[in-house]
């Protein structure tokens, strides 16, 4: 008799370990699969940048000032699925990169964010300087490539190179970082994500003017000398097969002429 797995318990333990900076081997296994076209084949430093404006609720009729939250987390990845990925975070209190478990505890032990910075235009350069200073403080190994992941909605108004109209042509995070091999990935996961209209694999629709639904695939597109990637999948609504006329209408027309 096969004993069923307790999936909620497994997920809870994994989340607890993740909060402590302990990453299981699923990422390593997923990124080092030899069948992947762009699999991880060498050690690399993966850095995530998260920026958001935190607006506290009123307490006792008093409105507290908004606070800007800036968090940087680095994962030291390895192509060996049997070696653990080390995780660090930048700590404003310490002024340096420290183990994630220590930084995460310090982050939750004090008021989050800072009132000295905001998303106002006058503070944008200060935010860029703060992030670049934090990246420089990491003193990351120059022999390992660095990949910086940024949230499109939270960051594209701060770095012009992340904006849709000047994508890749303006200033980017890590621009002042003295490193020979660095890349920036803009991650968009909201309703503003562009719809892929160049899919040619798999089953396609008969109407040449109707875009094909995306599959769970990493799409690569090169247009105007700019290479971009989009990780997409069919929405849960479409997968359910219960699509109304109103929901189906946007899928029948492409955003491109």
C-alpha positions in Angstrom: 0.0 0.0 0.0 1.3 3.4 -1.0 1.2 6.0 1.7 0.1 9.4 0.2 2.3 12.4 0.7 1.3 15.1 3.1 1.7 17.9 0.5 0.6 20.7 2.8 3.1 19.7 5.5 5.9 19.3 2.9 5.1 22.8 1.5 5.1 24.3 5.0 8.5 22.8 5.9 9.9 24.0 2.6 8.6 27.5 3.2 10.0 27.5 6.7 13.4 26.5 5.3 13.2 29.1 2.6 12.5 31.8 5.2 15.8 30.7 6.9 17.6 30.8 3.6 17.8 27.1 3.1 17.0 26.3 -0.5 16.2 22.7 -1.5 17.6 21.1 -4.7 14.5 21.7 -6.9 16.0 24.8 -8.4 19.3 23.1 -9.1 17.6 20.1 -10.7 15.3 22.4 -12.8 18.1 24.6 -14.0 20.8 22.0 -14.7 18.6 19.6 -16.7 20.7 18.6 -19.7 17.6 18.8 -21.9 17.4 22.5 -21.4 18.7 24.8 -24.1 19.9 27.4 -21.7 20.8 25.2 -18.7 23.1 26.4 -16.0 26.5 25.1 -16.8 28.7 27.1 -14.4 28.6 28.8 -11.0 26.7 32.1 -11.1 25.4 34.8 -8.7 21.7 35.4 -9.0 20.5 38.7 -7.4 16.9 39.7 -6.9 15.9 43.4 -6.4 12.5 44.1 -4.8 11.3 47.7 -4.3 7.9 48.8 -3.1 6.2 51.7 -1.4 4.8 50.7 2.0 1.9 52.9 3.2 1.0 52.1 6.8 -2.6 52.2 7.9 -3.9 54.8 10.3 -3.5 54.0 14.0 -5.6 56.0 16.5 -6.4 58.5 13.8 -2.7 59.1 13.1 -1.4 58.6 9.6 2.2 57.4 9.6 4.5 58.4 6.7 5.0 56.1 3.8 8.2 54.0 3.8 10.2 52.7 0.9 11.2 49.1 1.0 14.4 48.0 -0.8 15.5 44.4 -0.6 18.3 42.7 -2.3 18.8 38.9 -2.1 21.7 36.9 -3.7 21.7 33.2 -4.5 25.0 31.7 -5.3 24.0 29.0 -7.8 25.9 26.0 -8.9 25.3 23.5 -11.7 26.0 20.6 -9.3 22.5 19.4 -8.2 24.1 17.8 -5.1 25.6 21.1 -3.8 23.4 23.6 -1.9 22.8 27.1 -3.1 24.1 29.7 -0.6 21.7 32.6 0.0 22.6 36.1 1.2 20.8 39.4 1.7 22.0 43.0 1.9 21.4 44.5 5.4 21.1 48.3 5.8 21.6 47.9 9.5 24.9 46.0 9.0 25.9 47.9 5.8 27.0 44.6 4.1 25.8 41.3 2.8 25.0 38.7 5.5 23.5 35.2 5.6 19.8 35.4 4.6 18.5 33.9 7.9 20.3 36.7 9.8 19.1 39.5 7.5 15.6 38.2 7.3 15.3 38.2 11.1 16.7 41.7 11.4 14.4 42.9 8.7 11.3 41.7 10.6 12.6 42.9 13.9 12.4 46.6 13.1 10.2 49.0 11.1 10.4 48.0 7.5 11.7 50.4 4.9 12.9 53.9 5.3 11.1 57.3 5.3 14.2 59.0 3.9 13.4 57.8 0.4 10.3 57.6 -1.7 9.3 57.0 -5.3 9.2 60.8 -6.0 11.4 61.9 -8.9 13.8 63.8 -6.5 14.7 60.5 -4.8 15.2 58.2 -7.9 18.9 58.9 -8.2 19.4 58.2 -4.5 17.6 54.8 -4.9 19.8 53.9 -7.9 22.9 54.9 -5.9 21.8 52.9 -2.9 21.2 49.7 -5.0 24.6 50.1 -6.8 26.4 50.7 -3.5 24.8 47.6 -2.1 25.8 45.5 -5.2 29.4 46.9 -5.0 29.5 46.0 -1.3 28.9 42.4 -2.2 32.4 42.1 -3.8 31.0 39.2 -5.9 33.4 36.9 -7.6 34.5 38.3 -10.9 34.9 34.8 -12.3 31.2 34.1 -11.9 28.5 35.8 -14.1 26.0 38.0 -12.3 22.3 37.9 -13.3 20.1 40.7 -11.7 16.4 40.1 -11.6 14.1 43.1 -11.1 10.4 43.5 -10.8 9.0 45.4 -13.8 6.2 47.2 -12.0 8.3 48.1 -9.0 11.5 49.1 -10.8 10.9 50.3 -14.3 10.1 53.9 -13.3 13.4 54.1 -11.4 15.8 52.8 -14.1 15.0 54.1 -17.6 16.5 51.1 -19.3 13.6 49.0 -17.8 10.9 51.2 -19.3 8.9 49.8 -22.3 9.8 52.7 -24.6 13.6 52.7 -23.8 14.0 49.0 -22.9 17.7 48.1 -22.8 18.8 51.6 -23.9 18.8 53.5 -20.6 20.5 53.1 -17.2 20.1 49.7 -15.6 20.7 48.3 -12.1 24.4 47.5 -11.6 25.5 50.0 -14.2 28.3 51.2 -12.0 29.3 47.7 -11.0 32.8 46.8 -12.2 32.1 43.3 -13.4 33.0 41.7 -16.7 29.9 39.5 -17.1 26.6 40.9 -15.9 23.0 40.6 -17.2 19.7 42.2 -16.1 16.3 40.4 -16.4 13.1 42.3 -16.1 10.4 40.1 -14.6 6.8 41.1 -15.4 3.9 39.0 -13.9 0.9 41.3 -13.9 -1.9 42.2 -16.3 0.5 44.4 -18.2 2.5 41.4 -19.5 2.7 41.5 -23.3 0.9 38.7 -25.2 3.3 36.6 -27.3 2.0 36.7 -30.9 4.8 34.8 -32.7 4.3 31.3 -31.4 4.8 28.8 -34.3 5.1 25.5 -32.4 2.3 23.1 -31.4 -1.3 23.4 -32.5 -2.1 26.7 -34.1 -5.4 28.4 -34.8 -6.9 28.3 -38.3 -7.5 32.1 -38.5 -4.3 33.8 -39.6 -5.4 37.0 -37.9 -6.0 35.4 -34.5 -3.0 35.1 -32.1 -2.1 31.7 -30.8 -2.5 31.0 -27.1 0.9 30.8 -25.3 2.1 27.5 -23.9 4.2 27.0 -20.8 7.4 28.0 -22.6 10.2 30.5 -22.4 9.8 32.5 -25.6 12.8 34.1 -27.2 12.2 37.0 -29.7 14.6 39.2 -31.6 13.2 42.4 -33.1 15.0 45.6 -34.0 18.3 44.3 -32.6 16.8 43.8 -29.2 16.5 40.2 -27.8 13.8 39.6 -25.2 12.4 36.6 -23.4 8.9 36.0 -22.0 8.0 33.1 -19.8 4.3 32.4 -20.5 1.5 29.9 -20.0 -2.1 29.6 -20.8 -4.3 31.1 -18.0 -6.3 28.9 -15.7 -9.5 30.3 -17.2 -8.7 29.1 -20.6 -7.5 25.7 -19.3 -10.8 25.2 -17.6 -12.6 25.4 -21.0 -15.3 27.7 -19.4 -14.8 30.8 -21.5 -17.4 33.4 -22.0 -17.7 35.6 -25.1 -16.3 38.6 -23.1 -13.3 36.6 -21.9 -12.7 35.1 -25.3 -12.7 38.3 -27.2 -9.2 39.5 -26.3 -7.8 36.2 -27.4 -9.2 36.6 -30.9 -7.3 39.7 -31.7 -3.6 40.5 -31.5 -2.2 43.7 -30.1 0.0 44.0 -33.1 -1.5 45.2 -36.5 
